[in-house]
Each structure stands twice: as structure tokens, then as C-alpha cells.
Amino acid sequence: MPAVSLPDGSRREFDAPVTVLDVARDIGPGLAKAALAGKVNGRLVDVRHPITEDAELAIVTDRDPEGVEIIRHSTAHLLAQAVKDLFPGAQVTIGPVIENGFYYDFSFERPFTPEDLEKIEKRMKELAKADLPVERSVMQRDDAVVYFRNMGEEYKAEIIESIPEGMEISLYRQGDFVDLCRGPHIPSTGRLKAFKLTKVAGAYWRGDSNNEMLQRIYGTAWPNKEQLNAYLEQLREAERRDHRRIGTELDLFSIQDDAGGGLVFWHPKGARIRRVIEQFWFDLHERAGYDFVVTPHIANLDLWKTSGHADFYSESMYEPMEDDNQAFQLKPMNCPFHVLVYKDRLHSYRDLPLRWGEMGTVYRREMSGALHGLMRVRGFTQDDAHIFCREDQIESEIIGVLDLTLELLSAFGFNDFEIHLSTKPEDAVGSVRIWDHATAALRSAIEKKGLEYTVDEGGGAFYGPKIDVKIRDAIGRQWQCSTIQLDFNLPERFDMEYVAENNERRRPIMIHRALFGSLERFFGVLIEHYAGLFPLWLAPVQVGVLTITERQDRYAREVVSGLRAQGLRVDADLRNEKIGFKIREHTLKRVPYLLVLGDREMESQSVAVRTRSGEDLGSMSLGALSERLQGEIASRGH
């Protein structure tokens, strides 16, 4: 008879086989009511799963990440059931969990409308209120193919046909609706109390543009209405902060369809901010011992064959172009170019580490439907750097990169972050010894910095372990930016060497690292983080000089000239408009400081200072104003 060990160390023995729900009831009625699933010997199962022998068990509730994921996946099934109830001719395909929600893809004769979404959501609520039991059953693969084909669900039948023969298929039924799924699922639909459908988009069947375009209905689901409402408010706030809208309002950048889409045009004000960001990056890296290189935008196809990109990355690369009987391709990455610079001459162990950085523009082939403002583009600038070092230098170099990463992110107002360490995957290249040493060096570097981190077992690239830094913005969203990646593959592919102390030839270790990741994407994140209210050191226009009448025009030009001579970004508004109108307009443009000039200011050689938040700082001399502005810029206040 089974004995069940619980996470708190306690142990419960039973006289007969029990289910997960039975154990929850034995512990207490409150837990039984809250139970969504169980984790038996580390495997997620339904609450009705039988336990017939000794096992370790954890009861999963909506307080657990797994519980929230089960809620979201079960809500995707609820969506599919509602669609089939309302639109019997629709075919269901797949419905996975995504960050903060779920989606389900459907094949239907016409596009779903916003009115359809309202009806579907209403039907979902009715089905949830009915508290239908969710029951699991199994069927042989071939029988399942026939079953779904007889139901007219050709897509489900195709999915099942791709599963190896002889396997059992798990199905879940709620009311009259049956879906293919490995589970687990909630015990009944009544557990789904907080969900919302958010949008409809197009999606190709199995992600292949040669296949039919399906309709993807997105939704979000949460354990309770309070969390749902908080998330919906975050979505509304995100809409208010949308970098595409703010970028247009502030005239920062544009994406020109005439150029093909996915290519960023930096307007003068956006380019001002970019220059500030780049100069800060260069200065920071120069102090940290980096040198800089500049490499071409294209290279012979043979280079990409040597690097492996022509094989494993070809789908994201543009087609080769022919010239002088040679094939050239736009670069999707800068790495091979830096390797060629390294190989231009033989290096000694005394030369290492070499730290080379580049603001290098790369090009990736993206489907038009995947493009999204600055966040997903076809051409972008990586703040790329590569470190070539000895094996014994890995830890100290990683500590240096972590220091640099945190200093850079903090300067832009990102002090809330998560660190993830990704370890050796199954398809790894390189010796076990080097992998173990490299992973231990990354782990030690993180721990020596006193940073908390999460381990992603097997999540590294095939060519080396990595560290990812995910930042959190002003409204709580997480963004993947900085990556630190060890590489044993390219040094091998390019036969890279250095002369060791004993005159032996050895392979250097290559460290890839990008702190912004993509300059364009980071700029988009910055816009949304600050809602366009950039701190003074980043603002495209730091000071607006506004005259009350044309009598102050000459004095205004003198003020502008003096401030610009100090390196400040200043615009003058000498239009024949009321001062209240000018103040409102420049406040909407999010200019940090507004200087109002009237006859009194002109006579006293002073300025009346206001902030964009509406604070009146009173009259200041130009010297006092300059001291204030330069101090704020130097501190990079947020």
C-alpha cells in the first residue's frame, strides 16, 4: 500500500491506492478545494491520477507557477469549446500557453470580428459557470486519427499522424468537447474564474508561409479577478506607453513601408538620443579596457559556411548576392568578422585577454507578420563585443562583463533584473572538461558578485553556456537584453590559436556579449520605460527657450547660443503665439526644462524656469541654471 512523502517532510500511509485529490482531502478540505493538479515524483499529473506505490507528492494550487500555467492551458481548451459551440464549422488546431496567457489557432471560413470575440468570451463564462468535469482518457494513435477525422477535425488528425505509431494518445473531455492534450488540466471548468480574450491575429499552420493562414485568438487568464484586473491595467498602461505612438509624437523614428518594412529610419531627435547612448557605451567600454573595431556589412558565402551560419542559421539570412562570380551575404552576426581580425596575426598568451567592441549593424530575414516597431526589425545594431581569453581567465572576464552590464543598465534606470544561467544542452560541442570548467566559472562569477540567479538546465547553446540578464521596466514587464555567452565552437571552426607560455599552440576561449542586445530594441524599451519622459541626459531637447513677445528674440538667441556652447541640446520657440500655448506644446513634447523670457528676464539677464511636470522654479541667472543642468546630467538622474 502506498506511502506518500510531502514537501514539508511529512509522510502519510494509505491502506489502498489513492488519487492526488484523496491525499489533498486527507490533509484538509481547504487544500482539496484548492488543488488543481499534483506533482508525483516530479511529474505533473491530474488530481484524479492514481498513486499505487510509494511516491513523493506535491499538491499544485494556483499559488504555484505550474498551477497558473494549468489554468491558462485549460482556458485555451475552454476557448476552443466555446468557438466550436458558436461556430461548428470552425476547425481547432493548437492552443498553447504563452507568457501571461494563451492562444488557440482556428481554421474558419471568415475572419473573426470583435463582436465574435465578445460572443465567444460570453460563452466561455457560461461554460465555466456550468462547472463541467474535465476528464482524461487514452486512445491508440491510429484510433485517435480516425476519431478526429470522423469529427471533421483534419488538423488534429494531422497532428496525431505525426506522432510515432503504437503510442497512446491522451484526450480531455469537458461536456461534448474533446481535445487532444497531454495535460494535466483543472478538475472542472468552474475553476476558471478570471480570463479575458484580447485580440485576433493571423498565423500560418505550423508556422509555414506555404500553409493555410489560420486565425489566432489570444487571451489571458489568472487565478483571480484581482490579478486579471491588474494585468489588464498593465496592458492599458503599456498601450499608453507604446513606443510606436510616442516615437511618432516626439518625431524620433519611423518605419518606412516604401523601404520594405522592418528597417528603422532615425529622425534628427531620435538620432540625438542614439548618439548619446552610443557615446556613453563607447566611453564606458574604453574605461573597461576595450578596443573597437569596424567591420563590413557583407562577406563571401564561404565565411558563413566556415562559421556554420550557412547551415544552422540560413533561414534567418538573406539570399546571397552575386558579384564577380562570388556569392556574398549580408551579415546576421558580427562574430566571424571579429574572428578574422583575431586571425590576422598570431597572438601570444601575453596578449590575452583581447576585448573588442563594435556597434555593428546586422540583418535578419523576418516575416512581415512578425515585425513590431523597434522590437522586431530586419536591420538592427548590436552593441557587440567579443573577448578572446585563456581558459584560466574566464571567471575574471565574466566578472568584468557583469560589472559592466550592471553599471550600464543602472545608468539607464534599470535596477530590477533577473539573472539566468543556462547550462550544457544535449547537442553540445566541446569537451566535458571545458564545459564543466566554463559553467563553473560562470556560476562562480555570479556568486562572487553576490547576485541571485536561476539555473536553466540544458538551456545553453550547443557551443557554450551563457548568462542572460532580464530587466524589469517601470510597469513590471520583463525584457531580455544582456547576454554573456561562452563559445568553444567558432575557435575550433576557424582554427584559432595563441602561443602558450610553453610555446604550444592552444585554442582561445571566445566570449560573446551584448549588453543592450539590439540598440533599436533597447531604445524601444527605453521609450516605454520612461513613457517618452526621458531623463535630462537622454532627452533629445533638454531645454526649450520660449519668448513672450518678439522683443525678447535677440536675448533668446543669446541664451540659446550660450547653452549650446556648453553642450546642451536647446530649441528656441520665437513664434508669435501666446506663452501659455507654447508652454503646453513643449510640455507635450516632454522637454525637461522650459525657460520663459519676458522683459523682466531680459533686463535682469535671467530666465524664468519651469519643468515639464509644471513645477515653477522661479527666476535664475544663467550661471545658476547651467550649474543645475550640468549637475543633473552628470548624475544621470532618472
N, C-alpha and C positions, 0 to 999 in steps of 0.2 A: 504494500500500500504506500502511496506517495507521501513524502515529507517535503514541505515547501519552505525554502530559505528566503527570507525577505531582506530588503536593503538595509534595514536597521539592525541586522544581525540575528533577529529572532527566527524561530523555526516552528512550523506548525505541521502536525502529522494528521493524516486522514485515514479512515478505515476503508475508503473506496475511491476510485478515480473521481476527480473534481474538475470543474471548469475554473477559468480565471475569475469569473463572476462569483462562483461559490466561495473562493478564497476571500474575495473582497467582502462578501456578506459576512463571512466568519470573522473578519477583522472589525467590521462595523457597518451599519446601514448607510451612513453618510458616504463612506468610500464606495460602497456598492452603487449608490446613486450617481456618484461622480465618475465611475470607471468608464473609460472609452475603449480601452484595449489593455493588453498585457505584454510584458516582455519576458518571455520564457527562455532562460539560458541565453539571453542576449538577442533573441529573435522576436520581432513584433508579431503578435497574433490577436485574433478577435477575442472578446470577452467570453465567448462560448467555446473557446478552444479547450479540449480536454487535457488534463495533466494526469498521466497514468503511472509515472515513476518520479523518483526524487528529482527536484528541479529548483533552480533559482528563479524567483519571480519578482517582478516589479509591476505594480498596478499603474497604468498610464491614465492620467486625467488631463483636463485642459490646461493645467498648470505646467505641463511638460511640453517641450518643443515638439516631440513626436505626437502628442495629443492634438496640438494646434494643426499640425500637418494632416492628421487623420480627419479632422473637422473640415479642412479645406478640400481634401480629396473627396470626401463624402458629399460635400456641397456641389462639387463638379458633377457627381452622379445625379444629384437632385436636379441640377440644371438640365442634364440630358433627359431625365424623366419628364420634366415639365415641357421641354421642347417637343418630345415625342407625343405627349398628350395633346398639345395645341396644334402641332404641325406633323401629323402622322407620316407625311411623305418625306420628311427630313431623315437623312441617314446620319448616325453617330459614328465618330471616328476615334479620336483620343481625347482624354481630358486630364492632364497632369496638374500637379501643384507647382506654382511658381512663387517667387518672393511676395509675401503679403496676400496671396490669393490663389487663383486657379484660372484655367480656361478650358473650353471644350470646343473642338472643331466639328462643324456640321457641313454636310452637303445638302443644299436645298435649291429649289428651282428659282428663287428670287432672293434679293438681299433682305436681311432682317432690318427693320426700321426701329427708331427709338420707341415707337408705340408698341412694337412687338416685344422689345425688352421689358417694357412696363408690364405687359401681359404675362410674360414668362416669369418675371420676378413674383408677381402676384400668385401665379400657380405654384411656384416653389414654396411660398409661405403656406399655401393651403396643404400641400403635401407634407410639409414639416409639421403642421398642426395636427395632421391625421396620425402622426406618430407610427408610421408603418415600420414593422420589423425589418431589419436588414439581415438577410440570411445567406450564408455561404453554401455552395455546393460544388462538386467537381464533375468533370466530364472528360472523356478521352478526346484528344486533339481532333481526330477525324470526325467524331460525332459532333464536336463543337462547331466545326466548319459547316457541316450540314445544317445544324440547328440555326446558326445565324443567317446562313444563306436562305433558308426557308422563311426567315423573318424579313427578308429583303435587305439585310444589313451586309452589303457586299464588302464594305471597308473592314468591318470586324472580321469577316471570313478571310479576307486577305491577310490581316494581321496574324490570325491564328495559323494560317497556312505557312507563314514564315517561321513558326515555332517547330523545333525538331519533332519528327514522328515519334509516337509512343508516349509522349508526355501527357500528364493530366493537366487539365485547364481548370482554373478556379473561376467561378461565376458568382455574382452577387445579385440577389433579387430583393426589390422593395416594391410591394404591390404587384402590378402587372409588368413592371420594368425589370429587365435582366441585362446586366452588363458584364463584359469580360474584365476581370481585375484580379490581381494577386492579393489585394487587401493589405492590411486589415481595414475594417470600416467600423463606424459607430454602431451601437446595438440597434438603434431605431432612428428614424428621421426626426423625431421630436427633439433630439439633441442639438439640432441645427437651429439656432435662435437669432443669429446675428450675421447677416450676409447682405451683399448688395452687388448687382450687376453694374459694370462700369462702362463698357464700350464694346463695339464690334469692329473687327478688322479682318483683312484678307490674309490667308495663309495657304501656301501650296501643300497639297497632300505629300506627306513625308519630306517636306522642305525642298522638293524638286520642282523647279520652274517649268519643267516639261509636263508636270501633272496638273490635275484639275485645281482650280482656285477654290478653296473652302472658305467658310465663314467662321471666324474665331470669336466666340463670345467670352469676354473677360469678366471676372468677378472677384470680390474679396470676401473673406469670411473670418470671423473672430469668435473667441469663446463667449463673449457677452456684448451687449449693445454699447456699453461704455467704451470698450476698446474699439468697436466698429466706428462709433461716432468720432473718437479721437483720430482714427486713421483717415476718415473722410474729411475731417477738418484739415489734416495734414495735406491731403490731396488738393483741397481748395487753396491752401496756402502755397502749395507747390505751383498751382496754376497762376496765382498772383505773381510768383517769382520766376515764371518761365523765362529762361534766358533768351528764347527767340523773340518774345514780345518786348522784353526790356532792351535787348540788343537793337531792335528797330526804333524804340522810343528814344534811346540815347545815341542812335546813329553810330553804333560800334562796329557792326559787321553785317554782311549779307551772304546768303547762299543763292547764287545766280543759276536759275534753270537753263538759261541760254548757254552756260558753260558746261552743262551736263549734270549738275546737281552733285551734292556731296563735296564741293570744293568751296573753301572759305575765302571770301573777299574781306580783308581787314580795312575798314574805313579809317580816316585820319584819327578819330578819337579812340577807336579800338586799338589802332597801331601804336598810339601813345602808351596805352596801358601795356601792350605787348613789349614795347621797348623797355619799360620799367621792370617788368617781370624778367626779361632776358638779362638785363644788366645786373639785377640782383643775383640771378643764377650764376652768371659768369664770375662776379666778384666773390660770391660765397665759395665757389669751387676753386678759384685761384688761391684763396686763403687756405683751402684744404689740400693744396699740393697737386692740383690737376693741371694738365696742359690741354690745349684744344686743337682739334683737327677739323678740317672741312673736306668732305668727300663728295663725289659725283652723285647725280640722281639716277643714272643708269649704269649698267655693266653688261659685259658679254654674258650670254647664257651659260657658258662653261663655268663661270664663277658660281652661279646659282646651283649648278649641278654638283660642284665640289662641296658647297656648303650644305647641300641636301634640300634646300628650299624648292628646287625644281621638282623634287619628288613628293615631299611631305607637306609643302605649302602652296602647291601650284594653283589650287582653287582660289586662293586669295591674291594671286598675282595676275597682272595684266598680260595679255598675249605679247610674245616677242615681236620686236620690230626689226626689219631687215635693213642693213646698211653696209655697203662694201662687202657683200657676201658674208656678213656676220649677223648673228642674231643678238639683239640687245633687249634687256628687260628693265622696266622701272624698278627701283629697289623697294621691297616691302619692309626691309630692316637695314640698319646700318652696320650690323655686326661684322659681316665678311669684309667690309671696307676697312674697318679698324684692324682686322687680322692682317690684311695686305700691307698696311702701314707698318705693323709689327715685323712682318717678314721681310721688309725692305732691307733690313740689315740684321746681322747676328747679335744677340744680346747676351750679356753676362749675368750671372746671379746677382752681381753688384748693382745692375741697372734696375732690378725689380724691387718694389712694385712700380709699374708704369700705369699712370691713371690718365686716360684720355677721354675728354668730353666733346660732344658735338650737339648743336641744335640742328638735327638732321631731318629734312622733310622726306617722308616715305609715302608710298602709295599702296593702297589695298583695294582689291576689287570687292565692292559691296553691292548687294542687290538694292535697287531703288527703294523697295519697301522697308528695308532695314535702316535707311538713313534717318537721322534725327538731329537737326540743328547742328550744334558743335559737338554733340555727344557721340555721334556715329557718322563719320565722314569718309571720303575716299582718299583725300590727301591731308596729311597732318604732320606736325613737327614733334618729334620725340626729343626729350631732353636726355639724350642717350649718353652713357659713359661706359667704358669698359676698363676694367682693371686686370692687368696681367701680373700674376704674382707667383711666388713659390708656395708649395703646399704648407710650409710652416708659417706663412704669412696670412693665411685665410682668416683666422679669427680676428687678428688686429685690423685687417682691412674691412671686415664686416662691421666691427665696432665703429670704425671711422665712417662707414656709409650710414649706419644707424644714427650716429650723432648728426651727420649732415642732413639726413631725412627729417629728423625731429625738429632741427633748427629751421629748416626751410618751411615745413608745414606750419610750425608755430608762428612764423613771421606773417603767414597769410591768414592767421586766425583759426587754424585747425589744431586744437589741443586735445580733442576727444577722438581716440583712434583704437583700432584693434590690430593685433599682430598675429599672423598665421604662419606657421612653419610647415611646409609641405615636404614630405619625405619620399623615399625611393619607390617608384612605381614598378610594376611587373616587367615593363618593356625597357628597363633602364640599360644604358650602355656604361662602360667603365667598370673597373674592378670593385669588388665588395669592399676592399680595404679603403680605397679612396672615397667611396660613398659614405662609409661609416665615419671616416675622419672628417669629411666635409660637413656631414649632417651634425656631428658632434660640435664642430667649430661654429656652425650657425646657432645651434642651441646655446652653446656657452656664451657667445657674443650677446644674445638676447638676455640671458640670465645675468651676465655681468653688468648689463645696463639696468638691471632691476625691473625689467618690463614683463608684464603678464602676456601670455601667448597661448594660442590654441594649436594643437598638432593636427594636421591633415594627413593622416597615414596614407601613403601611396599617392599623394596628390602632386608630387613633384613632376617636372618634365622628364622625359626619357634621358636627357643629357645632364641632369643635376638637380639637387634640392634647391628650394627657394624660400624666401621670406616675402610675404605680402603685407602691406600696411593699408588698412581700410579706414578712411576718415569719416567722421560724422559731421553733417552740416548743421546750420542754425535751426532747422526744423526736424532734426533727428534722422535724416536719411543717411544711409551709408554709401560711400563711393570707394571703389578700388582705384588707387592711384599708384603708390610707390611699390616697386618690385625689385628685389635683390635676388639674382639667380646665378648659381654656380653652373659652370659648363665644362664637361670633360670631352664633349663631342667635337666641337669645332677645332680645338687644338690638335685632336687626332686627325680629323679630316684634312686639315691644312698642313699637317706635319710641322707644327710649330715647335720651336726648340729654344733652349737657352743653355749656356755653358755653365755647368755647376762648378762648385769650388774644387772638385777633384778632376776637372776637365771633362767629365762625362756630359753627354747631351741629354737633357731632360725636357719633358713637356711642362710648360707653364699651366697654371690654373687660370681660367678666364672667368671673370665676374661681370655679368651684365647687370646694369642697374639704371632705372629711370625713376626719377623722384616725382615729377609731375605726371609721368606716363605719356600723355599727349598734351601738348601745350594748348591746343584748341579745346579739348575736353575739360582740362583744368580751368581754363578761362570760363567755360560754360558753368562749371560748378561754382566758381567764384562769384559770377553774376547772381546765381540763385542763392548762394550762401548769404550774400550781402543785400539781396534784392535790389541790386544796382546802386546801393548806398556805399560806394567804395570808401575805404579809409583814405585819409588825405594823401598818403604817399602813393596810392594807386590811382586816385581819381584822374580821369582824363583832363578835366578842367578843375583846378584846385581853387581858383579864386575868380569870381565874377565881379567886374567893376561896373557899377550902374550909376548913371548920371540922372539928376532930377531935371535939369534943363540944359540946353546947348551951351550955356555959359561955362559949364564945368568940363567941356570936351577937352580943352587943352590940358587942364590939370589931370584929367583921367588918363590921357595918353602918357603923361609923365609918370603917373602911378604905375600904369601897366609896364612901361619900359623899365622902371626901377625894379619891379618884382620879377620880371622876366630875366633881368640881368643876374638875379640871384638863383636862377634855375627853376623858378616856379612856373607852372602852367596856368596862364591867365588869359581870360577873354574879356573884352570890353563891350558893353551894350550902350551905344550912344544914340539909340533910336529916339525919335520924338514920340515917346509913349509915356503914360503915367507910371510913376515909380512903383505903385502897387502892382501893376500889370507885370512890370519887369521882374519884381521880386518873386511873384507867383510862378512865372515862366522858368526862371533859373532854379527855383526850388524844385519844380517838377523835373528839371534836368539833373537834379541831385548834386548840384555844385556845393561843396562843403562850406565855403565862406563867400558871403556877398558883401561887397564894400559899396556903401551908398555915399555918393558925393553930391553935396549941395553947396550953396555959397559959403555957409559957415565952415565946412570942412576945407573948402578951397582957401579961405582966408587964413585958417589956422594950420594949414598944411597937414591935415589929419584925415582920417577916414572913419565913417560910422560902420561898425562891423556887426553883421548878423550871421547866424549859422543856418544851415538848411533845415534844422529842426525848429526854427523860429525863435531861437534864443537871441536876445539883443545884448551884445557885449559892449555897447556904448562906443564912445569916441576913443580912437587910439592914434598915436603917432605911427608913422610908417616903420620906425625902428622897433617899437614895441610889437607891432603886428608881425614884422619879419621874425623877430625872436620867437614869438609864439608858434608861427607856422613851421619854422625850421626845427624847433624842438619837437613838435608833433610828428613831423616827417621822420626825424632821426629815431624816434622811439617806435615808429611803425605802429602807432596806436590803432586799435580797432573800434 
